[in-house]
Amino acid sequence: MDIAAMSVIMNQAQVKQQASIAVMDKALNQAETQSSDMIKMLESSMEPHLGSSIDIKA
């Protein structure tokens, strides 16, 4: 195998790796956005007065 072919193969592998990292970075950012949105939704749906008292009369 000559040096030129080896260089092309190495560059192709590097491009594939960079593309894979870019896709993973996008997925991570999307997951972070979804989780923060879920936390905001859960916080807004909470009712702090619920569970503060118990009716024990029979």
mmCIF file of the N, C-alpha and C atoms, coordinates in Angstrom:
data_MODEL
# 
_entry.id   MODEL 
# 
loop_
_atom_site.group_PDB 
_atom_site.id 
_atom_site.type_symbol 
_atom_site.label_atom_id 
_atom_site.label_alt_id 
_atom_site.label_comp_id 
_atom_site.label_asym_id 
_atom_site.label_entity_id 
_atom_site.label_seq_id 
_atom_site.pdbx_PDB_ins_code 
_atom_site.Cartn_x 
_atom_site.Cartn_y 
_atom_site.Cartn_z 
_atom_site.occupancy 
_atom_site.B_iso_or_equiv 
_atom_site.pdbx_formal_charge 
_atom_site.auth_seq_id 
_atom_site.auth_comp_id 
_atom_site.auth_asym_id 
_atom_site.auth_atom_id 
_atom_site.pdbx_PDB_model_num 
ATOM 1   N N  . MET A 1 1  ? 0.856   -1.174 0.000  1.00 0.00 ? 1  MET A N  1 
ATOM 2   C CA . MET A 1 1  ? 0.000   0.000  0.000  1.00 0.00 ? 1  MET A CA 1 
ATOM 3   C C  . MET A 1 1  ? 0.898   1.233  0.000  1.00 0.00 ? 1  MET A C  1 
ATOM 4   N N  . ASP A 1 2  ? 0.627   2.145  -0.886 1.00 0.00 ? 2  ASP A N  1 
ATOM 5   C CA . ASP A 1 2  ? 1.473   3.339  -0.951 1.00 0.00 ? 2  ASP A CA 1 
ATOM 6   C C  . ASP A 1 2  ? 1.001   4.407  0.034  1.00 0.00 ? 2  ASP A C  1 
ATOM 7   N N  . ILE A 1 3  ? 1.807   5.409  0.205  1.00 0.00 ? 3  ILE A N  1 
ATOM 8   C CA . ILE A 1 3  ? 1.565   6.458  1.204  1.00 0.00 ? 3  ILE A CA 1 
ATOM 9   C C  . ILE A 1 3  ? 0.314   7.266  0.853  1.00 0.00 ? 3  ILE A C  1 
ATOM 10  N N  . ALA A 1 4  ? 0.088   7.543  -0.407 1.00 0.00 ? 4  ALA A N  1 
ATOM 11  C CA . ALA A 1 4  ? -1.084  8.331  -0.819 1.00 0.00 ? 4  ALA A CA 1 
ATOM 12  C C  . ALA A 1 4  ? -2.383  7.610  -0.459 1.00 0.00 ? 4  ALA A C  1 
ATOM 13  N N  . ALA A 1 5  ? -2.450  6.327  -0.732 1.00 0.00 ? 5  ALA A N  1 
ATOM 14  C CA . ALA A 1 5  ? -3.652  5.557  -0.408 1.00 0.00 ? 5  ALA A CA 1 
ATOM 15  C C  . ALA A 1 5  ? -3.865  5.491  1.101  1.00 0.00 ? 5  ALA A C  1 
ATOM 16  N N  . MET A 1 6  ? -2.774  5.327  1.827  1.00 0.00 ? 6  MET A N  1 
ATOM 17  C CA . MET A 1 6  ? -2.870  5.274  3.278  1.00 0.00 ? 6  MET A CA 1 
ATOM 18  C C  . MET A 1 6  ? -3.343  6.618  3.834  1.00 0.00 ? 6  MET A C  1 
ATOM 19  N N  . SER A 1 7  ? -2.889  7.701  3.244  1.00 0.00 ? 7  SER A N  1 
ATOM 20  C CA . SER A 1 7  ? -3.305  9.029  3.675  1.00 0.00 ? 7  SER A CA 1 
ATOM 21  C C  . SER A 1 7  ? -4.798  9.243  3.436  1.00 0.00 ? 7  SER A C  1 
ATOM 22  N N  . VAL A 1 8  ? -5.290  8.785  2.284  1.00 0.00 ? 8  VAL A N  1 
ATOM 23  C CA . VAL A 1 8  ? -6.708  8.917  1.968  1.00 0.00 ? 8  VAL A CA 1 
ATOM 24  C C  . VAL A 1 8  ? -7.545  8.110  2.962  1.00 0.00 ? 8  VAL A C  1 
ATOM 25  N N  . ILE A 1 9  ? -7.121  6.913  3.244  1.00 0.00 ? 9  ILE A N  1 
ATOM 26  C CA . ILE A 1 9  ? -7.857  6.053  4.180  1.00 0.00 ? 9  ILE A CA 1 
ATOM 27  C C  . ILE A 1 9  ? -7.885  6.680  5.575  1.00 0.00 ? 9  ILE A C  1 
ATOM 28  N N  . MET A 1 10 ? -6.763  7.217  6.009  1.00 0.00 ? 10 MET A N  1 
ATOM 29  C CA . MET A 1 10 ? -6.699  7.846  7.337  1.00 0.00 ? 10 MET A CA 1 
ATOM 30  C C  . MET A 1 10 ? -7.594  9.089  7.392  1.00 0.00 ? 10 MET A C  1 
ATOM 31  N N  . ASN A 1 11 ? -7.617  9.867  6.328  1.00 0.00 ? 11 ASN A N  1 
ATOM 32  C CA . ASN A 1 11 ? -8.463  11.061 6.296  1.00 0.00 ? 11 ASN A CA 1 
ATOM 33  C C  . ASN A 1 11 ? -9.945  10.680 6.299  1.00 0.00 ? 11 ASN A C  1 
ATOM 34  N N  . GLN A 1 12 ? -10.292 9.633  5.576  1.00 0.00 ? 12 GLN A N  1 
ATOM 35  C CA . GLN A 1 12 ? -11.686 9.176  5.566  1.00 0.00 ? 12 GLN A CA 1 
ATOM 36  C C  . GLN A 1 12 ? -12.108 8.713  6.954  1.00 0.00 ? 12 GLN A C  1 
ATOM 37  N N  . ALA A 1 13 ? -11.218 8.012  7.631  1.00 0.00 ? 13 ALA A N  1 
ATOM 38  C CA . ALA A 1 13 ? -11.526 7.556  8.989  1.00 0.00 ? 13 ALA A CA 1 
ATOM 39  C C  . ALA A 1 13 ? -11.699 8.744  9.925  1.00 0.00 ? 13 ALA A C  1 
ATOM 40  N N  . GLN A 1 14 ? -10.883 9.761  9.750  1.00 0.00 ? 14 GLN A N  1 
ATOM 41  C CA . GLN A 1 14 ? -10.988 10.953 10.585 1.00 0.00 ? 14 GLN A CA 1 
ATOM 42  C C  . GLN A 1 14 ? -12.307 11.687 10.330 1.00 0.00 ? 14 GLN A C  1 
ATOM 43  N N  . VAL A 1 15 ? -12.713 11.787 9.094  1.00 0.00 ? 15 VAL A N  1 
ATOM 44  C CA . VAL A 1 15 ? -13.987 12.444 8.754  1.00 0.00 ? 15 VAL A CA 1 
ATOM 45  C C  . VAL A 1 15 ? -15.151 11.664 9.352  1.00 0.00 ? 15 VAL A C  1 
ATOM 46  N N  . LYS A 1 16 ? -15.112 10.343 9.270  1.00 0.00 ? 16 LYS A N  1 
ATOM 47  C CA . LYS A 1 16 ? -16.172 9.523  9.856  1.00 0.00 ? 16 LYS A CA 1 
ATOM 48  C C  . LYS A 1 16 ? -16.246 9.735  11.364 1.00 0.00 ? 16 LYS A C  1 
ATOM 49  N N  . GLN A 1 17 ? -15.085 9.802  12.003 1.00 0.00 ? 17 GLN A N  1 
ATOM 50  C CA . GLN A 1 17 ? -15.046 10.008 13.446 1.00 0.00 ? 17 GLN A CA 1 
ATOM 51  C C  . GLN A 1 17 ? -15.602 11.389 13.810 1.00 0.00 ? 17 GLN A C  1 
ATOM 52  N N  . GLN A 1 18 ? -15.235 12.415 13.068 1.00 0.00 ? 18 GLN A N  1 
ATOM 53  C CA . GLN A 1 18 ? -15.738 13.754 13.335 1.00 0.00 ? 18 GLN A CA 1 
ATOM 54  C C  . GLN A 1 18 ? -17.248 13.828 13.132 1.00 0.00 ? 18 GLN A C  1 
ATOM 55  N N  . ALA A 1 19 ? -17.753 13.168 12.120 1.00 0.00 ? 19 ALA A N  1 
ATOM 56  C CA . ALA A 1 19 ? -19.196 13.153 11.881 1.00 0.00 ? 19 ALA A CA 1 
ATOM 57  C C  . ALA A 1 19 ? -19.919 12.435 13.009 1.00 0.00 ? 19 ALA A C  1 
ATOM 58  N N  . SER A 1 20 ? -19.349 11.343 13.454 1.00 0.00 ? 20 SER A N  1 
ATOM 59  C CA . SER A 1 20 ? -19.953 10.591 14.549 1.00 0.00 ? 20 SER A CA 1 
ATOM 60  C C  . SER A 1 20 ? -19.995 11.427 15.827 1.00 0.00 ? 20 SER A C  1 
ATOM 61  N N  . ILE A 1 21 ? -18.930 12.137 16.100 1.00 0.00 ? 21 ILE A N  1 
ATOM 62  C CA . ILE A 1 21 ? -18.883 12.989 17.292 1.00 0.00 ? 21 ILE A CA 1 
ATOM 63  C C  . ILE A 1 21 ? -19.894 14.118 17.171 1.00 0.00 ? 21 ILE A C  1 
ATOM 64  N N  . ALA A 1 22 ? -20.042 14.683 15.984 1.00 0.00 ? 22 ALA A N  1 
ATOM 65  C CA . ALA A 1 22 ? -21.015 15.758 15.783 1.00 0.00 ? 22 ALA A CA 1 
ATOM 66  C C  . ALA A 1 22 ? -22.435 15.263 16.017 1.00 0.00 ? 22 ALA A C  1 
ATOM 67  N N  . VAL A 1 23 ? -22.750 14.067 15.550 1.00 0.00 ? 23 VAL A N  1 
ATOM 68  C CA . VAL A 1 23 ? -24.084 13.501 15.750 1.00 0.00 ? 23 VAL A CA 1 
ATOM 69  C C  . VAL A 1 23 ? -24.322 13.230 17.232 1.00 0.00 ? 23 VAL A C  1 
ATOM 70  N N  . MET A 1 24 ? -23.330 12.689 17.910 1.00 0.00 ? 24 MET A N  1 
ATOM 71  C CA . MET A 1 24 ? -23.466 12.426 19.342 1.00 0.00 ? 24 MET A CA 1 
ATOM 72  C C  . MET A 1 24 ? -23.644 13.730 20.124 1.00 0.00 ? 24 MET A C  1 
ATOM 73  N N  . ASP A 1 25 ? -22.938 14.782 19.725 1.00 0.00 ? 25 ASP A N  1 
ATOM 74  C CA . ASP A 1 25 ? -23.062 16.074 20.395 1.00 0.00 ? 25 ASP A CA 1 
ATOM 75  C C  . ASP A 1 25 ? -24.462 16.639 20.224 1.00 0.00 ? 25 ASP A C  1 
ATOM 76  N N  . LYS A 1 26 ? -25.012 16.505 19.026 1.00 0.00 ? 26 LYS A N  1 
ATOM 77  C CA . LYS A 1 26 ? -26.392 16.968 18.779 1.00 0.00 ? 26 LYS A CA 1 
ATOM 78  C C  . LYS A 1 26 ? -27.390 16.179 19.622 1.00 0.00 ? 26 LYS A C  1 
ATOM 79  N N  . ALA A 1 27 ? -27.201 14.875 19.703 1.00 0.00 ? 27 ALA A N  1 
ATOM 80  C CA . ALA A 1 27 ? -28.104 14.034 20.502 1.00 0.00 ? 27 ALA A CA 1 
ATOM 81  C C  . ALA A 1 27 ? -28.020 14.408 21.979 1.00 0.00 ? 27 ALA A C  1 
ATOM 82  N N  . LEU A 1 28 ? -26.820 14.684 22.459 1.00 0.00 ? 28 LEU A N  1 
ATOM 83  C CA . LEU A 1 28 ? -26.642 15.080 23.853 1.00 0.00 ? 28 LEU A CA 1 
ATOM 84  C C  . LEU A 1 28 ? -27.324 16.403 24.133 1.00 0.00 ? 28 LEU A C  1 
ATOM 85  N N  . ASN A 1 29 ? -27.159 17.362 23.237 1.00 0.00 ? 29 ASN A N  1 
ATOM 86  C CA . ASN A 1 29 ? -27.813 18.658 23.416 1.00 0.00 ? 29 ASN A CA 1 
ATOM 87  C C  . ASN A 1 29 ? -29.324 18.518 23.415 1.00 0.00 ? 29 ASN A C  1 
ATOM 88  N N  . GLN A 1 30 ? -29.854 17.687 22.538 1.00 0.00 ? 30 GLN A N  1 
ATOM 89  C CA . GLN A 1 30 ? -31.294 17.478 22.480 1.00 0.00 ? 30 GLN A CA 1 
ATOM 90  C C  . GLN A 1 30 ? -31.791 16.805 23.762 1.00 0.00 ? 30 GLN A C  1 
ATOM 91  N N  . ALA A 1 31 ? -31.055 15.839 24.275 1.00 0.00 ? 31 ALA A N  1 
ATOM 92  C CA . ALA A 1 31 ? -31.453 15.168 25.507 1.00 0.00 ? 31 ALA A CA 1 
ATOM 93  C C  . ALA A 1 31 ? -31.427 16.142 26.682 1.00 0.00 ? 31 ALA A C  1 
ATOM 94  N N  . GLU A 1 32 ? -30.435 17.019 26.728 1.00 0.00 ? 32 GLU A N  1 
ATOM 95  C CA . GLU A 1 32 ? -30.365 18.011 27.799 1.00 0.00 ? 32 GLU A CA 1 
ATOM 96  C C  . GLU A 1 32 ? -31.546 18.973 27.727 1.00 0.00 ? 32 GLU A C  1 
ATOM 97  N N  . THR A 1 33 ? -31.904 19.387 26.523 1.00 0.00 ? 33 THR A N  1 
ATOM 98  C CA . THR A 1 33 ? -33.039 20.291 26.350 1.00 0.00 ? 33 THR A CA 1 
ATOM 99  C C  . THR A 1 33 ? -34.331 19.609 26.774 1.00 0.00 ? 33 THR A C  1 
ATOM 100 N N  . GLN A 1 34 ? -34.507 18.370 26.368 1.00 0.00 ? 34 GLN A N  1 
ATOM 101 C CA . GLN A 1 34 ? -35.728 17.644 26.728 1.00 0.00 ? 34 GLN A CA 1 
ATOM 102 C C  . GLN A 1 34 ? -35.814 17.424 28.235 1.00 0.00 ? 34 GLN A C  1 
ATOM 103 N N  . SER A 1 35 ? -34.689 17.109 28.861 1.00 0.00 ? 35 SER A N  1 
ATOM 104 C CA . SER A 1 35 ? -34.728 16.870 30.302 1.00 0.00 ? 35 SER A CA 1 
ATOM 105 C C  . SER A 1 35 ? -35.008 18.162 31.070 1.00 0.00 ? 35 SER A C  1 
ATOM 106 N N  . SER A 1 36 ? -34.432 19.274 30.629 1.00 0.00 ? 36 SER A N  1 
ATOM 107 C CA . SER A 1 36 ? -34.721 20.535 31.320 1.00 0.00 ? 36 SER A CA 1 
ATOM 108 C C  . SER A 1 36 ? -36.180 20.941 31.114 1.00 0.00 ? 36 SER A C  1 
ATOM 109 N N  . ASP A 1 37 ? -36.724 20.693 29.928 1.00 0.00 ? 37 ASP A N  1 
ATOM 110 C CA . ASP A 1 37 ? -38.143 20.967 29.697 1.00 0.00 ? 37 ASP A CA 1 
ATOM 111 C C  . ASP A 1 37 ? -39.024 20.080 30.571 1.00 0.00 ? 37 ASP A C  1 
ATOM 112 N N  . MET A 1 38 ? -38.636 18.832 30.728 1.00 0.00 ? 38 MET A N  1 
ATOM 113 C CA . MET A 1 38 ? -39.408 17.909 31.573 1.00 0.00 ? 38 MET A CA 1 
ATOM 114 C C  . MET A 1 38 ? -39.371 18.361 33.027 1.00 0.00 ? 38 MET A C  1 
ATOM 115 N N  . ILE A 1 39 ? -38.207 18.814 33.490 1.00 0.00 ? 39 ILE A N  1 
ATOM 116 C CA . ILE A 1 39 ? -38.095 19.291 34.869 1.00 0.00 ? 39 ILE A CA 1 
ATOM 117 C C  . ILE A 1 39 ? -38.977 20.519 35.076 1.00 0.00 ? 39 ILE A C  1 
ATOM 118 N N  . LYS A 1 40 ? -38.963 21.451 34.119 1.00 0.00 ? 40 LYS A N  1 
ATOM 119 C CA . LYS A 1 40 ? -39.807 22.642 34.225 1.00 0.00 ? 40 LYS A CA 1 
ATOM 120 C C  . LYS A 1 40 ? -41.278 22.252 34.258 1.00 0.00 ? 40 LYS A C  1 
ATOM 121 N N  . MET A 1 41 ? -41.670 21.293 33.431 1.00 0.00 ? 41 MET A N  1 
ATOM 122 C CA . MET A 1 41 ? -43.055 20.855 33.398 1.00 0.00 ? 41 MET A CA 1 
ATOM 123 C C  . MET A 1 41 ? -43.461 20.220 34.728 1.00 0.00 ? 41 MET A C  1 
ATOM 124 N N  . LEU A 1 42 ? -42.579 19.387 35.276 1.00 0.00 ? 42 LEU A N  1 
ATOM 125 C CA . LEU A 1 42 ? -42.891 18.746 36.558 1.00 0.00 ? 42 LEU A CA 1 
ATOM 126 C C  . LEU A 1 42 ? -42.968 19.766 37.687 1.00 0.00 ? 42 LEU A C  1 
ATOM 127 N N  . GLU A 1 43 ? -42.071 20.753 37.660 1.00 0.00 ? 43 GLU A N  1 
ATOM 128 C CA . GLU A 1 43 ? -42.097 21.778 38.699 1.00 0.00 ? 43 GLU A CA 1 
ATOM 129 C C  . GLU A 1 43 ? -43.371 22.611 38.619 1.00 0.00 ? 43 GLU A C  1 
ATOM 130 N N  . SER A 1 44 ? -43.837 22.894 37.423 1.00 0.00 ? 44 SER A N  1 
ATOM 131 C CA . SER A 1 44 ? -45.045 23.712 37.278 1.00 0.00 ? 44 SER A CA 1 
ATOM 132 C C  . SER A 1 44 ? -46.307 22.930 37.623 1.00 0.00 ? 44 SER A C  1 
ATOM 133 N N  . SER A 1 45 ? -46.260 21.613 37.562 1.00 0.00 ? 45 SER A N  1 
ATOM 134 C CA . SER A 1 45 ? -47.454 20.821 37.848 1.00 0.00 ? 45 SER A CA 1 
ATOM 135 C C  . SER A 1 45 ? -47.575 20.459 39.326 1.00 0.00 ? 45 SER A C  1 
ATOM 136 N N  . MET A 1 46 ? -46.550 20.765 40.105 1.00 0.00 ? 46 MET A N  1 
ATOM 137 C CA . MET A 1 46 ? -46.597 20.419 41.530 1.00 0.00 ? 46 MET A CA 1 
ATOM 138 C C  . MET A 1 46 ? -47.528 21.358 42.283 1.00 0.00 ? 46 MET A C  1 
ATOM 139 N N  . GLU A 1 47 ? -48.231 20.826 43.244 1.00 0.00 ? 47 GLU A N  1 
ATOM 140 C CA . GLU A 1 47 ? -49.086 21.629 44.114 1.00 0.00 ? 47 GLU A CA 1 
ATOM 141 C C  . GLU A 1 47 ? -48.532 21.495 45.528 1.00 0.00 ? 47 GLU A C  1 
ATOM 142 N N  . PRO A 1 48 ? -47.879 22.543 46.036 1.00 0.00 ? 48 PRO A N  1 
ATOM 143 C CA . PRO A 1 48 ? -47.162 22.425 47.310 1.00 0.00 ? 48 PRO A CA 1 
ATOM 144 C C  . PRO A 1 48 ? -48.051 22.179 48.518 1.00 0.00 ? 48 PRO A C  1 
ATOM 145 N N  . HIS A 1 49 ? -49.342 22.531 48.450 1.00 0.00 ? 49 HIS A N  1 
ATOM 146 C CA . HIS A 1 49 ? -50.204 22.324 49.598 1.00 0.00 ? 49 HIS A CA 1 
ATOM 147 C C  . HIS A 1 49 ? -50.686 20.883 49.734 1.00 0.00 ? 49 HIS A C  1 
ATOM 148 N N  . LEU A 1 50 ? -50.557 20.086 48.689 1.00 0.00 ? 50 LEU A N  1 
ATOM 149 C CA . LEU A 1 50 ? -51.015 18.702 48.763 1.00 0.00 ? 50 LEU A CA 1 
ATOM 150 C C  . LEU A 1 50 ? -50.098 17.888 49.673 1.00 0.00 ? 50 LEU A C  1 
ATOM 151 N N  . GLY A 1 51 ? -50.678 17.099 50.546 1.00 0.00 ? 51 GLY A N  1 
ATOM 152 C CA . GLY A 1 51 ? -49.908 16.239 51.431 1.00 0.00 ? 51 GLY A CA 1 
ATOM 153 C C  . GLY A 1 51 ? -49.436 16.920 52.699 1.00 0.00 ? 51 GLY A C  1 
ATOM 154 N N  . SER A 1 52 ? -49.821 18.185 52.898 1.00 0.00 ? 52 SER A N  1 
ATOM 155 C CA . SER A 1 52 ? -49.344 18.899 54.078 1.00 0.00 ? 52 SER A CA 1 
ATOM 156 C C  . SER A 1 52 ? -50.183 18.583 55.315 1.00 0.00 ? 52 SER A C  1 
ATOM 157 N N  . SER A 1 53 ? -51.374 18.041 55.112 1.00 0.00 ? 53 SER A N  1 
ATOM 158 C CA . SER A 1 53 ? -52.198 17.669 56.252 1.00 0.00 ? 53 SER A CA 1 
ATOM 159 C C  . SER A 1 53 ? -52.871 16.322 55.967 1.00 0.00 ? 53 SER A C  1 
ATOM 160 N N  . ILE A 1 54 ? -53.185 15.632 57.074 1.00 0.00 ? 54 ILE A N  1 
ATOM 161 C CA . ILE A 1 54 ? -53.824 14.317 56.977 1.00 0.00 ? 54 ILE A CA 1 
ATOM 162 C C  . ILE A 1 54 ? -55.107 14.346 57.779 1.00 0.00 ? 54 ILE A C  1 
ATOM 163 N N  . ASP A 1 55 ? -56.187 13.903 57.183 1.00 0.00 ? 55 ASP A N  1 
ATOM 164 C CA . ASP A 1 55 ? -57.490 13.827 57.890 1.00 0.00 ? 55 ASP A CA 1 
ATOM 165 C C  . ASP A 1 55 ? -57.563 12.452 58.530 1.00 0.00 ? 55 ASP A C  1 
ATOM 166 N N  . ILE A 1 56 ? -57.486 12.407 59.874 1.00 0.00 ? 56 ILE A N  1 
ATOM 167 C CA . ILE A 1 56 ? -57.476 11.114 60.565 1.00 0.00 ? 56 ILE A CA 1 
ATOM 168 C C  . ILE A 1 56 ? -58.784 10.843 61.324 1.00 0.00 ? 56 ILE A C  1 
ATOM 169 N N  . LYS A 1 57 ? -59.814 11.638 61.063 1.00 0.00 ? 57 LYS A N  1 
ATOM 170 C CA . LYS A 1 57 ? -61.107 11.414 61.717 1.00 0.00 ? 57 LYS A CA 1 
ATOM 171 C C  . LYS A 1 57 ? -61.782 10.194 61.095 1.00 0.00 ? 57 LYS A C  1 
ATOM 172 N N  . ALA A 1 58 ? -62.400 9.401  61.953 1.00 0.00 ? 58 ALA A N  1 
ATOM 173 C CA . ALA A 1 58 ? -63.065 8.217  61.445 1.00 0.00 ? 58 ALA A CA 1 
ATOM 174 C C  . ALA A 1 58 ? -64.550 8.340  61.556 1.00 0.00 ? 58 ALA A C  1 
# 
